[in-house]
Amino acid sequence: MGKCAREGINLCFLTPKGRFLARVAGENPGNVLLRRTQYRVADDPAQSCRAARSFIFGKVYNERWSIERTRRDHPMRVKDETLERASSLMAKSLPVLLEENSLDGLRGLEGQTASVYFGAFDELILNQRETFAFSGRFCRPPLDPVNALLSFAYTPLANACAGALESVGLDAYVGFLHRDRPGRTSLALDLMEELRPIFADRFVLTLINNRTIRSEHFNRQPSRAVWLNDEGRKKFLSAWQKRLAEPIAHPFLKEKLAWGLVPYVQALLLARYFGMTWTIIRRSCGNKEKSC
């Protein structure tokens, strides 16, 4: 554990059901000016909305991309009219998102597009439909195997985002779309929004469609809650580690990198955004730090 801390590797402890318990991290390398800028942005609703817009725009864009990928790869196995309608609605919402100037309005638009996306999600499941039928998002607790897999996948993704933010010097607990709440890594939840569809959701679909996870990998409780059992968690985490090592081409950097580095790269780009914001603040104050 000490070696990991020295090397900047965060360790996370989870319950068997995927609930976060604790994170072990080394010395925080962040500079005070970066965090002060983050706090200024978080305290300003207009600037918070400007930052949050990008997270949600990326999320909706990637949700639409996921749908279009299934339409392209499996045109004969899906109800194309359902997916086409969902894709069209999300495409129309993208310019509206960029014009939204309030956090409440942004949350409303995000909720509407999420409803459209998950309303079509069942069509993305191509195999084992008798076990993995999906009728909607239920997370507390998950009431079917698909929701159990989605909730489990979001946990390591959120922890990866929190660790990445801390490693670049940002405060993972101060977010923009997700406001402050004790014990919640709000900025990590913001950062993971754009990664949910392409990182977690597509991974879950791959597990189901490739039959890596099957009916016998779940426990069903009298309360109707559904959880992965020990064998299911082993298969999930083994496949997750393999996915982290797979290479992708970053659309902005135009470079190849492993999936596991994507949260860190996005956190680094966010830190650079705050660096530019700090420059703008200094200029608007006439470089007089006391007046800022």
N, C-alpha and C positions, 0 to 999 in steps of 0.2 A: 504493500500500500504506500509506503514511503517512496519507493522508486516511482510509482505512478504519479504521485504528487509532484515529485521533482521534475518529471518529464511532461507535466501539464496534462496528464490523463485523469479525467474525473471518473470516480467509481460510484455507481448507483446501486442502492439496495431496494428491492421490491418484494412485495408479498407474492405468494404463488398465483394470485389472481391478477397481478400486474399493478397493484396500487403502490405508489411511490412511498418509501419509508425515509431514506436518507441519502445524501450525496457527500462524498469525500473529495475535496478539492485542495490543491496546493495554494500557494500565495497568490493573491489577486494581483495581476500585472497592470491593471487599468490605471490610466492617468486621471487626475481629478478634473481636468478641464473637459474631458470627454463625458464623464458622468454628470458634471454640472450642466452641460449642454443637453444631455438626455433628460434631466429633471426639468429644465426650462421648457423643453418641447412638451413634456408630459403635462406640465401645468397650464399650457396654452391650448384650449380646445381647438382652435383653428389649425395650429401646427400639428397637434395630435391627429386630427382628421386627415391632414395632408399625408402624414406617414402611414396611417391606417389604410387609407385608400389604396396604396400600392400593395399592401398585403392582401386585401380582399380582391383587388383586380387580378393579381396573380393566381389566387385561389380559383376564381370563376373561370379564368382563361384555361387553367390546367384541368378543371372539371370538364369543360367543353372539349379540350384536347383528348381526354380519356374516352369520352363518348365517341368522338370522331374516329379514334383509333379502332375501337371495336366495330364501328360501322364499316371501316375500310377493310379490316382483316377478316371479318366474319359476316359478310352481307347476307348470306343465305340462312344464317342461324338465329338472327335477331329480328324483332319487330321494328323495321326501319322507320316506320312512321312515328313510333313513340320516341325513338332516339333523335330523329330529325327535329321533332317538335321541341324537345328539351334543348338540343343544341342551338336551335334558332332563338329560343327565349333567352338563353344565356348570352348569345352573341349580341342581342339587342340591349342587354343590361350593362355591357361593358362600357360604352360611352356614358351611360347614365351614372355609373359608379365614379367615373373620373370627374364628373361635374358636382358630385355631392359634397356639401360643405359642413355637414353636421354629423357628429358621431352617432346620434340616435337614428338619423336617416340612413347612415351607412350600415348600421346594424339591421335595420329593416330590410334593406336591399340584400344584404348577405343572407338573412333568413329566407327571403323569397327565392333566391337562386339555389340555396341549399335544399329547399323543398322540391324544386324542379329537378335538381340533380339526383337526390335520393329517390324521387318518384320514378326515375328511369333506371335506377341502379340494378334492379332485379333483372333487367334485360342484358346486363353485362355478365351475368352468371350463365355460363354455357353448359356446365356439367354438374352432376349431382343435385339437380334442382329439387328433388324430393326432400333432401336434407337441408339445402341452403336456399330455401325460398325466402325472399326479402320483401317485407311489406312496409318498412319505414324504419327510421333511426330511433332506437331505444337504448339508452346507455346507462341508466342508473336504476336498476341493474339491466344488463343486456338480456333480452327475452328470447333470442334465437341465436343459432351458431354464427350467422353473419355479423350480427351486432357484437357478439363476444369477440370475434376476430378483429373487428374494427377498433373496439375499445382497447384491446390488448396491444394492437399495433401503434395506437396513438401514444401509449405510455413511453416506450423507448424513443420514439421520435421527439416527444416533448423534452425528455431528459437530455437527448443529444443536442437539442436547440439551446437548452439552459446551459449546458456545459460549454457550448460554442460561444455563447454570449459572454459568459464569465471569462473565457480564455482570451477574448479580444478586449476586455476591460469594461464591458457594459454591465449594467445592473439588470439581471434577468427578472427581477421582481417588479420593475416599474415599466408598465406597458402603455399602450395608446388606445387601441380598440378595447382590450381587456384592461379595465381600470384596477387600481390597487386593491388588494385583498390580502390580509395576513396569511402567509404561508403559500401563496400562489405565485408561480413564476409567470407573471402576466406577459412580459415581453417575449418569453419563450413561446407562449400560446399564440401571440401575434405572429412571430416569425414562422411558426410551423403551419400557419393557415395555407400558404401557397404550396406547401410541401405535402399536405394531406392527400390530395387526389393522386399525385404521381408517385409519391414515396410510399405511403401507407395503403391507400385504397387499391392501387394497382397490384401491390404486393399481396394483399388479401385475395384479390381476384385470381392471381396466379396460383396461390395455394389451393384454392377451390377448384379451378378449372383444370389444373394438373393432377388433381386428386392426391396432393400431398397431405392435406388434412381431410379426414373423413368423419362420418357420424360417430364412430367409436372413440373419437378424441375429445368428447365433451361430457361433462357432468351436468345433469339437469336437476335442479333443486325443487323442493316442494313449493317454494315461493315463486316458481316459474323462471327464476334466474338460470342462465346458462353460462357455464365457465369451461375453459379448456382444462382438461385433466393433465396429469403429470406427463404422460406420453405426448399429448398434444402440444404442451409447452416446449418440450424438447425438440419436436419437429419444427415448431414455429421458430424458435430461437436459432436453430441450426440453419434454417433457410434464410433467416434475417441476416445472420453474419455473412452468408454467401452473397446476399444482395448488396450488402455494404461494400463488398470488394469489387463489384461489377463496375466497369468504366462507363462514363457518359461524357458527352460533349456539352460543356456549359454554354448555354445560349448567349450569355453576355460576355464572358471572358474569351469565348471561342477556343477553349482549351479542354483537353481530356483530363478527367479526374475521377476518382472512385466515388460511388454514391455516398459512402460514409463521410466524405469531406464536404459534401454539399451544405449541411447546416453551418459548418465553420466558415465556408466561403460567403454564404449569405450574411452571416453575422459580421464578417469583416467588411463587406460592402455597406452594411448598415452603419458600422462605425465610421466609415469614410463619409457617409451621408451626414452624420452628426458633425464630423470635422468641417465639412463645407458650411453647415448651418452655423457653427461657431464663428467661422470667418465672416458670414453675413451679419451676425449679431454684433461683432466687433466693429465692422464697418458702419453699421447703422448707428452705433454709439460714438462714432468719431474716434475709435481706438482709445476711449477713456474708460478703462475697466471699472473705475469706481461708479460711474454713472450707469453702468450696465447692471 
